[in-house]
Amino acid sequence: MQRDYRRLAVFVDRPSEHKYLWVLLESSDDPAAWVDLETAGAACDSWIEAYEAGTRALMSYVGDPKSGPVRADETDGAAGG
């Protein structure tokens, strides 16, 4: 069973004053290139609120907190996020 560790990140964007959006990114094969995975559906009123919501979204990609975000190959049927 082949598993790849996923390089995920969350950051907070501020599209306008007092509006904050979390964004989840995943590193591609090129560690310097990141791809948008998911973005908040609604803006938050503070940076910390957006960051905490983004962290909760990131954790939905983690099956086992002790192992971190791993992607299972197609043969073992595990969800990838």
N, C-alpha and C positions, 0 to 999 in steps of 0.2 A: 504494500500500500504506500504509494508515493504521496507525500504531503509537502507543500511549499509554504513557507512562512510569508505572510502578507505584510508588506510595509505600508501601513496605514497612518494617516495623520489627520488631525482636525485643526482648523483655524477659524478665526472669526473675521468677517468682513463688515465694514460699516458703509453701506450704500448711501446713507444720509444721516444727518445728526440725530442721535438718540434712536437709531434703528440698526440692529445688529443681526447678521445672518451667520450661522455656522456652515461650514463646507467640509466635507470629507474627501480626502484625496487618497489615491493609491499609487505607489511608485510603479513605473513600468519596468521593462527589462533594463532600460537605461536609468540608473539610480538618480540621475539629474532631471529626469522627466517625470512629471506627476500628472495623473489623469483625475478629473472630477468623478467621484463615485456617487455622491449624494449631496443635496443642498437643502437647507431649511425651507419648509413650505411657507412659513410666516416669520416675519421679523420679530426679534425680541427687543425689549426695552433697555437692556443693559448688556454689557460685554460678558459679564460673568454668567448671566442667564443663558446667553447664546452658547458660551463655551461649555457649560454643564449639559445643555441639551445636545450639543454636538458630541460630547463624550459619551452620553447615553446611546446615541445613534451608532457611534463607533463600537461600543460594547456589543451591539446587536450582531456584529460580524465575528464575535469571539464566542466559540462554543464552550471552551473550558478556560476560565481566567488564569489557570496555572500554566497552560500551554500557549496562550496568546492567540492571535489571529492566524490560523492555518487554513489553507485551502486544500480540500481533499480532491483527489482525481475522480474522474467519472465512474470508476469501477467500484468505489466503496459506498456511493450513494449519500454521502454526508453533504449537508447544505453548505454553501460557500458564502452566504451573506446576502 
